[in-house]
Amino acid sequence: MDTAITKEMYKEMGIDEKVFSFGQEIAESLKERFEEIDRVAEYNQLKVVHAMQQCRASEACLYASSGYGYNDVGRDTLEEIYAATFHTESALVRPQIACGTHALAVALAGNLRPGDELLSPVGKPYDTLEEVIGIRPSNGSLAEYGVSYRQVDLLEDGAFDFENIKKAINEKTKLVTIQRSKGYQTRPTLSVARIGQLISFIKEIKPDVICMVDNCYGEFVETIEPTDVGADLIVGSLIKNPGGGLAPIGGYIAGKKEYVDNAAYRLTSPGLGKEVGATLGVNQSFYQGFFLAPTVTASALKGAIFAANVYERLGFAVVPNSTESRHDIIQAVTFGAPEKVIAFCKGIQAAAPIDSYVDPEPWAMPGYDSDVIMAAGAFVQGSSIELSADGPIKPPYAVYFQGGLTWQHAKLGIMMSLQKLYEKGLVELS
C-alpha cells in the first residue's frame, strides 16, 4: 500500500507529520528483527496446535457446564493441553482464578504450611504480592498463617547474588518464588536460561525445595518455558499472553501433579480439588485464545521493541534497551517526571478502540503503595495483553508499556504516546 495513504490515515487520527516520519523510520529499521519474532511465533503456534491435536480437542470441548461442573470435558481437556504445551505433569486452568495475583496466592497458599519459609532470590516481588506474603500487613496473608519470608536482592548489575542465596536457604525453606518479569522495577527480565541456572543452583543446595516461577508476561516470548528448565510450577494470568486477548478472565497453574493438586484444593476445597468448577461458557474463548496466543504475543513483542527504539532515540532510559534480547512483553521507559508518565498514558488511552475519549488519571489503586496511572481501553477490563500502559507516580517515574493484539495497533499506541508528549513540549523531534 502507498505510504501516503497510511500517512493520511494517521493524520486523520491526530498524528503529526513529524511524529509519523520519526516513528516510520524506526519501524522500517526493525524488519529483520521482527522476522525473528515471527519465527519464534511459528514454532510456538505449532507447539500449541500439536498439543491440541495430541489431547484430542473436539467440538464438545467448547460447550459450557454449570453447577458443580463435574465431568466438564472441555475444562479437563484444556488442562491437558496446557500441560502438554508447557511439558508438565498437570495444569489448573480456571475462570474461578480472578487474576495473576490470585493465581500466585493460590499456588503459594496451597503449597506452604505454618512454619515454612518462602524465599525470593530475585528481590522484591510485584507490588500486589506484598500483601499476599505479608510484607505489607493484610488480612489473610501468608504471614498471618505462620509462613515466614526471606528475600535476596539482585546485585547492582542485575546478576544473582549466589553467595547470599546459599546462605538464605535453610531447613525451613519450602518454596522459592522467581518472578520472571520486572514488575514495577527497572531490572532486566529473566530469560528462561537464567531461570534454569538459578533453579539448578538452588536444587543443588536443597533438592526438595519447590521452585515456582511467576510466568506472567513471558509465555510464548521464547521457544521454551521455565518448566523446560526445572521449574516445579509456573503461574500466570489468562488476560495476559496465554489468553490471546479472548479469555475474559482466568489464570493457570502448571507443573508437578502434587503441587498443582495442592493448589486446586486451595482454590476449591480440600477433598474436591480439580473435580469441581463449572466453566459457564468460557471454554471457547479459552481454547481460541490459547490457539492465538503465540501470534498475539509476537505482536505485543514487536510493539515493545518499537517503543524501546523510539524512546531510547529520544534519550530516555529504557529496559530492555533497543537491541537486547527479549524475555517478556513489557517495556519500561524511565521519564524522570510525573507529567511525562501521565502524557504517555494519555496517548495510549487515546489509541484504544474502547474508551479512547477517556483521560486516565493517577489514583489510589488497591494493592499499591502509591497512586498509579493506568491506560487500557480494552475489550476485557484490565487485560494487559491488549494495548495498555501503567506506572506508579513515584520516583524514578517510569512507565510500563505492554500489549497490542496486533502489531499495527501497538504501533499506533506508541505513535499516539509520542504525539501527546510532543504536543506538550515534553520531547523534541529532530
JOSUL-V718179 format. One record per residue. N is the residue number from 0. OMEGA is omega in degrees with one decimal (* if undefined). NEAR is the number of other C-alpha atoms within 8 Angstrom. D_LAST is the distance of its C-alpha to the last C-alpha in whole Angstrom. Layout:
BEGIN
n->{N;N}
omega->{OMEGA;OMEGA}
near->{NEAR;NEAR}
d_last->{D_LAST;D_LAST}
END
This chain:
BEGIN
n->{0;1;2;3;4;5;6;7;8;9;10;11;12;13;14;15;16;17;18;19;20;21;22;23;24;25;26;27;28;29;30;31;32;33;34;35;36;37;38;39;40;41;42;43;44;45;46;47;48;49;50;51;52;53;54;55;56;57;58;59;60;61;62;63;64;65;66;67;68;69;70;71;72;73;74;75;76;77;78;79;80;81;82;83;84;85;86;87;88;89;90;91;92;93;94;95;96;97;98;99;100;101;102;103;104;105;106;107;108;109;110;111;112;113;114;115;116;117;118;119;120;121;122;123;124;125;126;127;128;129;130;131;132;133;134;135;136;137;138;139;140;141;142;143;144;145;146;147;148;149;150;151;152;153;154;155;156;157;158;159;160;161;162;163;164;165;166;167;168;169;170;171;172;173;174;175;176;177;178;179;180;181;182;183;184;185;186;187;188;189;190;191;192;193;194;195;196;197;198;199;200;201;202;203;204;205;206;207;208;209;210;211;212;213;214;215;216;217;218;219;220;221;222;223;224;225;226;227;228;229;230;231;232;233;234;235;236;237;238;239;240;241;242;243;244;245;246;247;248;249;250;251;252;253;254;255;256;257;258;259;260;261;262;263;264;265;266;267;268;269;270;271;272;273;274;275;276;277;278;279;280;281;282;283;284;285;286;287;288;289;290;291;292;293;294;295;296;297;298;299;300;301;302;303;304;305;306;307;308;309;310;311;312;313;314;315;316;317;318;319;320;321;322;323;324;325;326;327;328;329;330;331;332;333;334;335;336;337;338;339;340;341;342;343;344;345;346;347;348;349;350;351;352;353;354;355;356;357;358;359;360;361;362;363;364;365;366;367;368;369;370;371;372;373;374;375;376;377;378;379;380;381;382;383;384;385;386;387;388;389;390;391;392;393;394;395;396;397;398;399;400;401;402;403;404;405;406;407;408;409;410;411;412;413;414;415;416;417;418;419;420;421;422;423;424;425;426;427;428;429}
omega->{177.5;-179.5;-178.4;179.4;178.5;179.5;179.8;179.3;175.9;179.4;179.5;-179.7;172.9;-179.8;178.8;-178.3;-179.1;177.6;179.5;-177.6;179.1;-179.1;-177.1;179.1;-180.0;179.6;179.8;-177.0;-173.6;-173.2;-179.1;179.6;-179.4;177.6;177.9;176.6;179.0;178.1;176.6;179.8;179.3;179.0;-177.8;176.0;178.5;179.8;-179.4;179.7;178.9;178.9;179.1;179.2;179.8;-177.0;174.5;173.9;-177.3;178.4;-179.7;-179.8;-174.9;-176.2;-177.0;168.0;-179.0;176.3;-179.6;-178.1;177.9;174.0;175.8;-174.0;179.9;178.4;-175.7;178.8;178.7;177.7;174.5;-179.7;176.7;179.9;179.8;-179.3;-176.6;177.0;179.0;179.2;-172.0;175.8;175.7;-177.3;-168.3;171.7;178.8;173.9;-168.1;-175.1;179.6;178.5;178.2;179.1;178.6;179.8;179.1;-179.7;-179.9;-177.0;179.3;-173.2;177.2;-179.0;178.0;-178.3;177.0;175.5;176.7;-179.4;169.6;-178.2;-176.7;178.2;-174.9;177.3;178.4;-171.9;-175.2;179.2;-179.4;179.4;174.7;-178.0;-176.2;173.3;166.2;-175.7;179.2;178.0;176.2;-179.4;176.5;178.9;178.9;179.5;173.6;175.6;-179.8;-174.9;177.2;-175.2;173.3;-178.2;172.3;175.0;-175.1;-179.3;178.5;179.8;176.2;177.1;-172.8;-178.4;-178.3;173.5;179.4;179.1;-175.4;-179.0;-178.1;-175.6;180.0;-175.8;-177.2;-173.6;176.0;179.2;-176.9;179.3;-176.5;-177.1;-170.3;-173.6;178.1;175.9;178.7;175.3;176.6;169.5;-177.2;174.0;176.8;179.4;179.3;176.9;178.1;178.3;-179.4;179.8;179.6;178.7;-178.4;-178.3;176.4;-179.9;-179.0;-173.2;-174.2;179.7;178.1;177.0;-177.8;179.4;169.1;-171.4;-176.4;178.4;-175.0;-175.0;174.4;174.5;174.9;179.4;176.4;179.6;-178.4;178.2;174.9;-177.2;171.1;178.3;178.1;179.5;165.3;-173.3;178.7;-178.1;179.1;174.3;166.7;-169.3;-169.1;177.5;175.1;-179.5;-179.3;179.5;-177.1;-177.4;168.7;177.9;180.0;172.2;-178.1;179.5;179.9;-172.6;-177.4;-176.1;175.8;177.7;177.7;178.5;179.7;177.5;176.9;-178.4;-178.9;-178.5;171.7;-179.2;-179.5;175.6;-174.6;-173.9;-178.1;179.1;-178.3;-178.0;168.1;172.6;-178.6;-174.5;-178.4;179.1;179.2;-179.3;-176.6;177.8;179.3;176.7;-177.8;-170.3;-179.0;-178.2;175.8;177.2;178.4;178.0;179.3;179.7;176.6;178.0;-179.9;179.3;176.0;179.1;-179.8;-178.4;178.5;-171.9;173.2;177.3;-179.6;173.5;179.5;175.7;-179.3;177.8;-6.1;178.1;-170.1;-175.6;-177.2;172.8;-173.6;-178.4;169.5;-175.3;-174.8;174.1;176.1;174.8;179.0;-177.1;178.1;-179.3;-176.3;-177.1;178.0;175.4;-177.7;179.4;178.2;-177.7;177.0;176.9;177.7;178.8;-178.4;179.0;-173.8;174.9;-179.3;177.0;179.8;-177.3;-177.2;176.2;178.1;178.3;176.5;177.4;-176.3;-178.6;176.6;176.7;-178.2;-176.4;175.0;173.7;-179.6;172.6;179.9;174.7;-179.1;173.4;-166.9;174.3;176.2;-175.7;177.2;-177.3;-176.5;164.5;170.8;-178.0;-177.0;176.8;179.0;177.8;176.6;179.4;178.1;-180.0;9.6;-179.6;178.1;175.1;-177.4;-176.8;176.6;169.9;-174.7;-177.9;172.6;177.4;-177.5;178.7;176.6;178.3;178.2;-178.9;-179.8;176.8;-178.9;177.2;178.2;178.6;-178.1;177.2;-179.7;179.4;-176.9;179.1;-177.8;172.6;174.8;178.2;-178.3;*}
near->{4;5;6;6;8;9;10;8;8;11;10;7;6;7;12;9;8;7;13;12;8;9;10;8;8;11;9;7;7;9;8;7;7;9;8;8;11;10;8;11;14;10;9;11;13;8;9;12;9;8;12;10;8;7;9;7;11;6;6;7;12;11;10;12;10;8;6;7;12;8;6;11;8;13;12;9;12;11;12;11;12;12;14;9;10;10;8;12;9;12;15;11;12;11;10;8;13;10;12;13;8;9;16;11;10;12;14;9;11;12;10;11;9;7;8;12;13;13;14;14;14;12;9;7;10;10;11;9;10;11;13;12;11;12;7;7;7;8;5;7;12;12;10;9;9;10;14;10;10;9;11;13;10;12;8;5;5;8;7;10;11;6;6;8;10;9;7;10;11;6;4;8;12;11;13;13;12;12;12;13;15;11;7;9;5;7;7;9;10;10;9;12;7;8;13;12;8;9;12;9;8;11;10;7;8;8;7;6;11;9;13;13;13;13;13;13;11;13;12;14;15;10;8;7;11;13;13;9;11;10;14;11;15;14;17;15;15;16;20;15;18;13;15;20;16;11;13;10;10;15;18;14;15;16;16;11;9;6;13;16;10;12;16;14;14;12;10;11;9;7;5;9;15;10;8;10;12;12;14;8;9;11;14;10;11;11;10;10;14;12;11;10;15;17;11;15;18;13;14;17;15;12;15;14;10;13;10;15;11;10;12;12;7;9;6;10;10;13;11;13;10;9;5;6;5;9;12;11;14;12;14;12;14;11;13;9;9;10;6;11;14;12;11;13;15;13;15;17;18;13;11;13;7;7;10;10;6;7;7;11;7;10;7;8;8;4;7;10;5;9;12;13;14;12;12;15;12;14;6;9;6;7;13;11;17;13;18;18;13;12;13;12;12;8;7;8;14;13;14;12;13;16;18;15;15;9;12;6;11;16;10;9;15;13;12;14;14;11;12;12;13;12;7;7;7;8;8;7;8;2}
d_last->{27;25;21;21;24;22;19;21;23;20;19;23;22;19;16;14;13;9;10;13;11;8;12;14;12;13;17;18;17;20;23;25;25;25;28;30;30;32;34;35;35;38;40;40;40;43;44;44;46;49;50;50;53;54;55;56;54;56;56;58;55;53;56;56;58;60;62;62;60;63;63;59;59;55;54;56;55;51;52;53;50;48;50;50;47;46;49;51;55;54;51;51;49;50;49;51;48;46;42;41;43;46;46;45;48;51;50;50;53;55;55;56;59;60;60;57;54;50;48;44;43;40;39;39;39;37;38;40;42;43;46;47;48;49;46;46;49;50;53;54;52;53;54;56;58;58;55;54;50;49;45;44;40;38;37;34;32;33;37;40;42;45;48;47;47;51;52;51;53;56;59;58;55;55;51;48;45;42;39;36;33;32;32;31;30;27;30;29;31;34;35;38;39;39;41;43;44;44;47;49;49;50;52;54;54;56;56;57;54;52;49;47;43;41;39;37;34;35;37;36;33;35;38;41;41;43;46;46;46;48;47;50;48;45;44;41;41;41;38;36;36;39;40;37;36;40;42;42;44;45;45;46;48;49;51;54;57;58;55;54;58;57;54;56;59;57;55;58;61;63;65;63;60;58;61;60;57;57;54;54;52;49;50;49;45;46;47;44;41;42;42;39;37;36;34;33;32;30;28;27;26;24;22;22;21;18;17;18;15;12;13;14;10;9;12;15;18;19;23;24;21;19;22;25;28;28;31;31;28;27;23;23;20;20;19;21;21;24;22;19;21;23;20;19;23;23;20;23;26;24;24;27;30;33;32;29;29;30;28;29;30;31;35;37;38;41;41;38;38;35;34;32;29;29;28;30;31;33;36;38;37;36;35;32;32;31;27;27;26;27;27;30;29;29;28;26;24;23;23;25;24;26;28;27;31;29;25;24;25;23;20;20;21;18;15;18;17;13;14;16;14;11;15;16;13;13;10;6;4;0}
END
